[in-house]
Structure formats: structure tokens, C-alpha cells
Amino acid sequence: MSVKRCVLEAVRLRAPGMIPRKVTKTHVIKEYTIPEGHLMMLSPYWSHRDPQRFPDPERFNPDRWLSCDLDKNQFIDGFVGFGGGRYQCPGRYTAACKRMQSEGETSVLAHLQQNQ
């Protein structure tokens, strides 16, 4: 099991905050009109619990990332853990590397403790 898949699955399940976007032109979504200039908020928490995009969304399942090309940062459609499009978090690579480093250190320490 890849550490990168585990990290992305953890981010999917526990993505923090909201993603704000200013509406640049009026949109109608179902019966709601969102006027130009208003602020929209996207919740990664709820987006990542859409069962159509993430089957069994409450379950930790790193294998759901097997179909993605993670070396090219091509994620599951609907994953917004680091924002989206040209407005992605500039620290996303640093955050992912730091998490993988922490996971790696934890794994080494656990291995060392088991072999004492």
C-alpha cells in the first residue's frame, strides 16, 4: 500500500476549511440564482462524501486512488483537498511531502520498537 495513497485518503476524509470563490457572472443552480459579485463557499468535507464520486465515502480506502496517476497529481474527479484548478493551494506539495515524511518516520519507529 502506497504512503501517498494513504495520505490522500486521509486528506479526503479530513479536509479542513472552506474554499471561497467570488462569482464572476450570475449563475442559476436549480431554483437558486447566485448574483455576480457574491461569494460562494465549497466544502471539501461534504464534496468528499459524495457516494457517486467516492463509493462508501466514510470508509478509509487508499485503494480508491489506484486508478489515478499520482506522479502527475491526477486525482479522483471531485477531490478538492488542496483546492482546484489554477487556485490550488501553493503549499500542497510541501504538505504532502511533510505528511509522507511523518508517516515514514512513524513506520520506522514502529518497526524499531517491534524489533527491540
N, C-alpha and C positions, 0 to 999 in steps of 0.2 A: 504494500500500500504506500503510495507516494505521500510524502510530507506536504507537498504543495496542494494536493487534492484535499488533504485533511484541513489545512489552513483555510482554503477557500470555502470548504463546507462549514467550518466554524464561523467564518465571516458571514456566510449566508444566514446562518441561524441567529447570529447576534450582531448584525449590522447596526451601528449606532446612528442616532440622529435622524434628521430630515434633510432632504435635498431641495433647496428653494430655487425656483426659476421664475423670472419675470415674463409675463405673457406679452409677446411682441405683436400679435394681432388677435382679434376676437375669435374665440372658438366656441362651438356648441358641442357639448358632450351629453348625449341622451337629451334630457329636457333642461339641462343647465347651460347657461351662457356665461362664459368667462371673458370679461371685457379686457381689451388691450390695456396694458399698464398694471394689471393686477398681479399678485404674487401667487404662484401655485406651489404646493409642497408635495413632494413624493416621499413616501415612507418605505425605505428598504425593508424594514421589518415585515410589513404587510405584502409588499411586492414579492418577497422571497417565500411567501406562504401560499402562493397561487398553485393549487394542485395540478393545473393544466401544464404549467412550466416545470414544477418541482413535485413530481408524484410523491405521496407520503411525506409532505413538507416538514412535519415536526421531527422526523427521524434523521439522525446523523448518519449520512450515507455518502462517504467520499467517492464511492464508485459511480455516482451520478455524473462525475466530472470526466469519466473515461473517454467520452466521445469528443471532448474539447481538445484543441491544440494549445495547451498551456504554455508551451515555449514561445508561442506568438501572442500570448494573452488573449486568446479567443475563448471567451467564457460561454456559459449557458445563456441562451437568449432570455432576457428578463433579469439577469443578475446585475444589480446596481450597487454592490457593496462598496465600490470606490467611485460612485457617480457614474456618468455615462457620456459617451460621445467626446466632443472636444473639451468638455468641462470635467473630466475625470480628476480625481484627487492627484496632485503632483507628487504626493508622498506615498502613493500606492505601492511602488516597487520597494521603497525603503521599509514600509510597514510589513510587506510580505516577507522580505528578506529577514527582518528582525524577528518576526514570528517563527520563521523556519529555523533561525539560529537558536532561539529559545527552545523550540521543540527538540532540536538536535542535542542541545546541552542537557535537556531533561532526560532524553533517551540514553545518553552516555552515562549520566549519573545513575540512572535506574539500573543500567547494565552493570556498572561498577559495584553498586550495592548488592546486587544479586550474586556476584562472584566473590564476595568477601568471605 
